[in-house]
């Protein structure tokens, strides 16, 4: 079926829709006339702010100092932060009686977590027409990928 | 590409981005407003997304490579901005109060006004990507080939999506 024939077919199925007038949306008076000015002004403001941040040495120094502090904090407290995160997992999974090392081992064997990592790493082929349609119709969810 | 689009592409290549942007703004704003307004349903959201679209166009103008036409490129940016907005609104379950329609009472056949309002309501119920396809095909009469280039979706999926959207809307229009 070519496009003309398809449209005729759809037309016959939807007489109300295709029998009505296609109206232009209403727009406030002179809206488009002022739009250029508004947008150019916004761009100008953004650029000026960028210039201030760019050339002001205090901002640069502050940003560099903040980055150094953050990196230092994480490197000095790597083990502590790792323990906090692992303990959060322990609480979540109700594994309070296990040691941190045992929890690490548990996490490696957790199928759900492994599947999440696996799904992120698998490159997607081009989606099929069916899959694209389901996405368009809001029926798609990631569980279908596992089923496929 | 049209002559004016070729001229804009040339300006971009020559790095005269200010002039190129002003020409894009003046030539595309009306078409983009209508497209976004049909996607989003009300003026306020359209205004926000339209401004956001042109800011994105400005920021990415130096990256335009001329692989597609200027109008396809800006349409793509606008549509993505609209879809992002619709998906955000969907999560919030937000219905803009200004555009909530209250159909007038009617005894026999509904008036054109009532049908138009029903159409707006029916479109609001479509999933964002399906709404996009419906707007592009029904209102803007874009071919499936052009739509496929714009959206990166196959023609087959677009046809199925459009057909489904039409059926849903027709069903809504028939409801009392």
Interface residues (C-beta under 8 A of the other chain):
Chain A: X3 X6 X10 X13 X14 X15 X16 X17 X20 X21 X22 X23 X24 X25 X26 X27 X28 X31 X32 X35 X36 X38 X39 X40 X42 X43 X46 X129 X132 X133 X135 X136 X137 X138
Chain B: X22 X25 X26 X29 X30 X33 X34 X37 X38 X43 X47 X50 X51 X54 X55 X58 X112 X115 X116 X119 X127 X129 X130 X133 X138 X139 X143 X144 X153 X154 X156 X157 X158 X159 X160 X161 X162 X163 X164 X166 X167 X169 X170 X173 X174
